[in-house]
């Protein structure tokens, strides 16, 4: 299992959390083993869950979209009643796992404010010791390319410029993939004519009209935004690297690294344009987009049509 350097430092803030995930508005699937356990300690568990259209048993949210078991102290009533048992999804959160041919990567999601604080405050590259090669030719190519991207991001003082270099590099890599010339990776570089990431106003409109929106705050920020980019250069650099860690290798499934780079660029630019509090902005982008596979699919489709 490969992980960034900050991974093992995470510890849930529980009742002290400034914005608990139990209020994120997500429909959390409850695995059957934990459901059976919860039935022994809570008579209302059947009433407080329902089967969603995918056939999963999920928690029925309160009108304010919080979990029915979130207690006034910001703690999980079921966790307390069972002496420390959470369902599978809740026990893993905010960790995410990506399975690749021959290895697994895990990380922390910036949708959790405690994890975001760990990620955004890094002063150096926490992604140094990741997989550098793989038996699959395309995956090995992407691993080596990503390593160069991390080095570039952490050696460039301007993360906005680093983003443009990333997108340009993504276009160069895409040509090598399309022409079956993976052996020429060292010839791809970061300098050249800048590739546009996306028209931000149009992208916001697309998100408003075509994705599921959980919170009114997100809707309002998408409509208004702010004029000056938010976040310090260091925070933006760490967020860019987080996005690269989370999405760059996914191109092994689509053979479309250019669209992945533009997707990374879109999330980066959205967060920088939302509001004065950068940690709040990246949390919202993550909760509303990253944690909804249909929203991600919609945005990837949008980007591939607007090249
Ligand atoms: S958002 Fe993060 S720190 Fe807060 S309760 Fe959830 S896992 Fe814990």
Boltz pocket constraint, residues with backbone or C-beta under 6 A from the ligand:
constraints:
  - pocket:
      binder: B
      contacts: [[A, 11], [A, 12], [A, 13], [A, 14], [A, 17], [A, 18], [A, 19], [A, 20], [A, 21], [A, 22], [A, 74], [A, 93], [A, 94], [A, 111], [A, 112], [A, 113], [A, 114], [A, 115]]
      max_distance: 6.0
